[in-house]
């Protein structure tokens, strides 16, 4: 199972990267709640919202996007 979890996590990481790449073409910010909703439409891997929010925020900052924390994501640390 550990290998399956690693693969699933990598798939989600790729989805986050793709979402941010598309988002960066048209906008200079990313909404955490919209990003989570879009990614949840594509995958059913049971990753908690706080962990997914952390991934999105870290990648967005690395990509030079502003992050809008429009969801209750109290545990994010950049």
C-alpha positions in Angstrom: 0.0 0.0 0.0 2.8 2.4 0.6 3.8 2.4 -3.0 0.2 3.0 -4.0 0.0 6.0 -1.7 3.3 7.4 -3.1 2.0 7.1 -6.6 -1.4 8.7 -5.7 0.4 11.6 -3.9 2.6 12.1 -7.0 -0.5 12.2 -9.2 -2.1 14.9 -7.0 1.2 16.8 -7.1 1.1 16.7 -10.9 -2.5 17.8 -10.9 -1.6 20.8 -8.7 1.3 21.7 -11.0 -1.0 21.5 -14.1 -3.7 23.6 -12.4 -1.3 26.3 -11.4 0.3 26.4 -14.8 -3.0 27.0 -16.5 -4.0 29.5 -13.8 -0.8 31.4 -14.2 -1.4 32.0 -17.9 -4.5 34.1 -17.2 -4.3 35.3 -13.6 -1.7 36.3 -11.1 -3.3 34.6 -8.1 -4.8 31.3 -7.1 -7.8 30.7 -4.9 -7.3 27.8 -2.5 -11.0 26.8 -2.5 -11.3 26.9 -6.3 -8.1 24.9 -6.7 -9.3 22.3 -4.3 -12.7 22.0 -6.0 -11.0 21.6 -9.5 -8.6 19.0 -8.2 -11.4 17.1 -6.4 -13.3 16.8 -9.7 -10.3 14.9 -11.2 -9.2 12.6 -8.4 -10.9 10.7 -5.5 -7.7 10.1 -3.5 -8.6 10.7 0.1 -6.2 13.5 0.9 -7.3 16.0 3.6 -8.1 19.5 2.5 -5.4 20.9 4.8 -2.7 18.8 3.1 -4.0 19.7 -0.3 -4.2 23.3 0.6 -0.6 23.2 1.8 0.5 21.6 -1.5 -1.3 24.2 -3.5 0.0 27.2 -1.5 3.6 26.0 -1.6 3.5 25.4 -5.4 1.7 28.7 -6.0 4.4 30.7 -4.1 7.1 28.8 -6.0 5.4 29.7 -9.3 5.1 33.4 -8.4 1.4 33.4 -7.8 -0.4 35.2 -5.0 -2.4 32.9 -2.8 -6.0 33.7 -1.7 -6.7 31.8 1.5 -10.5 31.8 1.0 -11.1 28.6 2.9 -10.7 27.7 6.5 -7.1 26.4 6.2 -5.6 27.3 9.6 -2.7 24.9 9.4 -0.9 26.2 6.3 2.7 27.2 6.9 4.8 28.8 4.2 
